[in-house]
Amino acid sequence: MAKDLTTRKDNYSQWYNELVTKADLAENSAVRGCMVIKPYGYAIWESMQNALDKMFKETGHVNAYFPLFIPKSFFSREASHVEGFAKECAVVTHYRLKNDPEGKGIVVDENAKLEEELIVRPTSETIIWDTYRNWIQSYRDLPLLINQWANVVRWEMRTRLFLRTAEFLWQEGHTAHATQQEALAEAEQMLRVYADFVENWMAVPVFRGIKSPNERFAGAVETFCIEALMQDGKALQAGTSHFLGQNFAKAFDVKFLNKENKLEYVWATSWGVSTRLMGALIMSHSDDEGLVLPPKLAPIQVVIVPIYKNQEQFDAVSEKALEIKKQLQIKGIRVKYDDRDTQKPGFKFNEWEFKGVPVRIAIGPRDVENDTVEVARRDTLEKDVLHINDLSVKIDNLLEKIQSNLFQKALDFRNENTYKVDSWDEFQKQIEKGGFVMAHWDGTSETEQKIKEETKATIRFIPIEGEKEHGRCVYSGKPSEKYVYFARSY
Amino acid sequence: MAKDLTTRKDNYSQWYNELVTKADLAENSAVRGCMVIKPYGYAIWESMQNALDKMFKETGHVNAYFPLFIPKSFFSREASHVEGFAKECAVVTHYRLKNDPEGKGIVVDENAKLEEELIVRPTSETIIWDTYRNWIQSYRDLPLLINQWANVVRWEMRTRLFLRTAEFLWQEGHTAHATQQEALAEAEQMLRVYADFVENWMAVPVFRGIKSPNERFAGAVETFCIEALMQDGKALQAGTSHFLGQNFAKAFDVKFLNKENKLEYVWATSWGVSTRLMGALIMSHSDDEGLVLPPKLAPIQVVIVPIYKNQEQFDAVSEKALEIKKQLQIKGIRVKYDDRDTQKPGFKFNEWEFKGVPVRIAIGPRDVENDTVEVARRDTLEKDVLHINDLSVKIDNLLEKIQSNLFQKALDFRNENTYKVDSWDEFQKQIEKGGFVMAHWDGTSETEQKIKEETKATIRFIPIEGEKEHGRCVYSGKPSEKYVYFARSY
């Protein structure tokens, strides 16, 4: 495998694009803005899905499936939702093609025009709440705790693999509750689930907070978010959980009889994470040698590479390698024995390093003699010679160590790149350098908008907890009671 | 739960529709032809997906994801494919909506017209082979063994939940090979995988065969299929596997350097099963009391219902029930303890019977005294009182017994409804009665077409194996060398 990877320092953005394609994660397709997720990339996404799906089920949720298409008129029902979502969408206007009468391939059959256009879902609140109307009559039908794994389409003008694509894969939870309190608790719970997943599986530290009204989900009363910091100092929103109040229940007339036998509108939440997490994963840990994957999500956790000069050596090494492979598998470790005879060990070392396999084991004839193996860590690139006694336990421990080391490294990086500033001058300088910038804000959308115009930075989140600290807005000088977190972002 | 279910005898079609909606499997949505798969139905689909996905991976396949949209021109590339697939499709023509200048909601922005229309994929051969062109250079890149789980859209005029919907969920395998022989072997292997799944997980017996040219997949050289018989005597195609020859490789210019260093077109297969299998599952086993699910796919395999008159009894019964639940769970059995205090036992019995839970355990105060439970089978509706010693082993055996009993029952039904006929008169009478009708056929599309017009029956499959038997076509009287299987079908 030729590495030939642009360094992060030279061009971070190009480094990312090259890494994604050269590590066989994804590529652009023939359809503008739509990506192909390649098998190696999809395997990581599957690991993510499995972990998340289990967490959703453990918190009482079930999966279901709602239509890909949404009638155009549904978007007009919820006033702020239409502003945020019904614009850059794929619109289905016809349902039939026909042979071109002039013999030039196929053309749209103008006789097959839909009475009402259908929108390819950019998110499913509207169609789901239209459905819930028939499912909910009484408080006994509540709560509804439903999740959907699906593809969605938002017609983005500038796309980047995983980070911003016209079509992407995601999950969207849509829950219905009898009380405001319960819905709020659900939205907060799912934020905790997301933070737990991103920190403990992806090894990416996140801040939790709420969005300012400007950055809120269209139709939400409150948007909770987790925010991560990438190596180039830009923030990335890794997941959101929305408390929707009764907005969608009112828009779609979803009422229930409460215990006092009175009709009330239902309370709602929605929450989602997407293939965008792949972008966060890649950008958080990878280096100039290629991908670095946290062991918990790596499709291959350990690769074994044989070193040999002839068939006899290969046979001896293979016997040992297969024995080790079996031991590791018994321990539940995902291991691959790379016995291709078409490639040299050096090529294999490079390839698996580039693809981010956390641990590489090399075995040569001398190792067979000495009952040893050479073990290399992807995260630190350190090598060590280990005796094969209890090797599976040692490797298991090493994988845990790598997982926590990746998290710690990312956490240190974020902490080193989170600054508190108290003047507009400092603010501008610091935003230019990257990282999270904590600053006082007067709470108005106007100020937020002006700061964005002047610095390209937005409020990533307002901390949920923490004491009040009196101060003055870094931009307007008006009084403020809390530091909020600004950053440039993906 | 009010049953209120039309009987199969009274109106089979209505029985099916009522069953699907009343058992909370699926329902029609606000979008014509698109269904909502409800949580209970989706849980069954998830069981199917898990089992199939494991089988695909065990046979060396990996998952990936390709775009939802396909450029219109792609369909014109493969001549027969365009005829079969590019007609009844959802066509995306615009990518933006805007506020109606007259203030009436939102309208399509005519300035945002796509240069080339995009088709929502009805199947993905074209976009995938366009992608494979860049992935395949040499024989070393082959085989590619890739599967995709996805939603697809075919604009059907008459839709029925699960059986025929505009949008449905499916998997589509798309493999690329260096030789014809290898591709053929792959297509045959996947047919075996499908047959294995449908028979051993769904408990639905299937015939395997090949399709006549009339019924072949658009673009295939050979279509292999599995065919099942429903309780109303109609056949249902449960899965297909296609040997595509070099048709798509030629259409999308996918060549590889073979071992002799010569450029050759790649050989292809594709294969798929869909949410249609849900229809087959429901129709094969269910009865006038409701759904009947094979244990291997049932989201809940065992439900425990407590019988009690007061809190004291409830506490005693619950203690026992939870102990049993735990024992069953240790054995890997999916069990639910229905301790709702809002419903009577009779209501619960009916509800779980209607939802097809294979085994119901009832525990009352006397059972607690006697260390017994009442066990009811959904398939035979038989009840038995069992001592709780080794109960989890007994229940585990019972679930296996139910699984094989369902298969045997369906197999007996199919065998009793498969007839061999040798005259046109017999043929017409038998087709009218339902079932598979084996008859000689002269091998021409014209005859097949005429038989279809006169009897609504099609050739479901031509047996792959079996000796030649000389005879005369039941319709034309021309010579024939094989019985083929006709039926009316879904």
Chai-1 contact restraints between the chains, C-beta under 6 A:
chainA,res_idxA,chainB,res_idxB,connection_type,confidence,min_distance_angstrom,max_distance_angstrom,comment,restraint_id
A,S29,B,P67,contact,1.0,0.0,6.0,A-B,restraint_1
A,A30,B,D130,contact,1.0,0.0,6.0,A-B,restraint_2
A,V31,B,P67,contact,1.0,0.0,6.0,A-B,restraint_3
A,V31,B,F69,contact,1.0,0.0,6.0,A-B,restraint_4
A,C34,B,P67,contact,1.0,0.0,6.0,A-B,restraint_5
A,V36,B,F66,contact,1.0,0.0,6.0,A-B,restraint_6
A,V36,B,T131,contact,1.0,0.0,6.0,A-B,restraint_7
A,I37,B,A64,contact,1.0,0.0,6.0,A-B,restraint_8
A,I37,B,Y65,contact,1.0,0.0,6.0,A-B,restraint_9
A,K38,B,A64,contact,1.0,0.0,6.0,A-B,restraint_10
A,P39,B,V62,contact,1.0,0.0,6.0,A-B,restraint_11
A,P39,B,A64,contact,1.0,0.0,6.0,A-B,restraint_12
A,Y42,B,N63,contact,1.0,0.0,6.0,A-B,restraint_13
A,Y42,B,A64,contact,1.0,0.0,6.0,A-B,restraint_14
A,Y42,B,Y65,contact,1.0,0.0,6.0,A-B,restraint_15
A,V62,B,P39,contact,1.0,0.0,6.0,A-B,restraint_16
A,N63,B,Y42,contact,1.0,0.0,6.0,A-B,restraint_17
A,A64,B,I37,contact,1.0,0.0,6.0,A-B,restraint_18
A,A64,B,K38,contact,1.0,0.0,6.0,A-B,restraint_19
A,A64,B,P39,contact,1.0,0.0,6.0,A-B,restraint_20
A,A64,B,Y42,contact,1.0,0.0,6.0,A-B,restraint_21
A,Y65,B,I37,contact,1.0,0.0,6.0,A-B,restraint_22
A,Y65,B,Y42,contact,1.0,0.0,6.0,A-B,restraint_23
A,F66,B,V36,contact,1.0,0.0,6.0,A-B,restraint_24
A,P67,B,S29,contact,1.0,0.0,6.0,A-B,restraint_25
A,P67,B,V31,contact,1.0,0.0,6.0,A-B,restraint_26
A,P67,B,C34,contact,1.0,0.0,6.0,A-B,restraint_27
A,L68,B,N151,contact,1.0,0.0,6.0,A-B,restraint_28
A,L68,B,E167,contact,1.0,0.0,6.0,A-B,restraint_29
A,F69,B,V31,contact,1.0,0.0,6.0,A-B,restraint_30
A,S76,B,G105,contact,1.0,0.0,6.0,A-B,restraint_31
A,S76,B,I106,contact,1.0,0.0,6.0,A-B,restraint_32
A,A86,B,L97,contact,1.0,0.0,6.0,A-B,restraint_33
A,A86,B,I106,contact,1.0,0.0,6.0,A-B,restraint_34
A,K87,B,L97,contact,1.0,0.0,6.0,A-B,restraint_35
A,E88,B,R96,contact,1.0,0.0,6.0,A-B,restraint_36
A,A90,B,V92,contact,1.0,0.0,6.0,A-B,restraint_37
A,A90,B,Y95,contact,1.0,0.0,6.0,A-B,restraint_38
A,V91,B,H94,contact,1.0,0.0,6.0,A-B,restraint_39
A,V91,B,V108,contact,1.0,0.0,6.0,A-B,restraint_40
A,V92,B,A90,contact,1.0,0.0,6.0,A-B,restraint_41
A,V92,B,V92,contact,1.0,0.0,6.0,A-B,restraint_42
A,T93,B,T93,contact,1.0,0.0,6.0,A-B,restraint_43
A,H94,B,V91,contact,1.0,0.0,6.0,A-B,restraint_44
A,Y95,B,A90,contact,1.0,0.0,6.0,A-B,restraint_45
A,Y95,B,W155,contact,1.0,0.0,6.0,A-B,restraint_46
A,R96,B,E88,contact,1.0,0.0,6.0,A-B,restraint_47
A,L97,B,A86,contact,1.0,0.0,6.0,A-B,restraint_48
A,L97,B,K87,contact,1.0,0.0,6.0,A-B,restraint_49
A,G105,B,S76,contact,1.0,0.0,6.0,A-B,restraint_50
A,I106,B,S76,contact,1.0,0.0,6.0,A-B,restraint_51
A,I106,B,A86,contact,1.0,0.0,6.0,A-B,restraint_52
A,V108,B,V91,contact,1.0,0.0,6.0,A-B,restraint_53
A,V108,B,E117,contact,1.0,0.0,6.0,A-B,restraint_54
A,E117,B,V108,contact,1.0,0.0,6.0,A-B,restraint_55
A,D130,B,A30,contact,1.0,0.0,6.0,A-B,restraint_56
A,T131,B,V36,contact,1.0,0.0,6.0,A-B,restraint_57
A,N151,B,L68,contact,1.0,0.0,6.0,A-B,restraint_58
A,W155,B,Y95,contact,1.0,0.0,6.0,A-B,restraint_59
A,E167,B,L68,contact,1.0,0.0,6.0,A-B,restraint_60
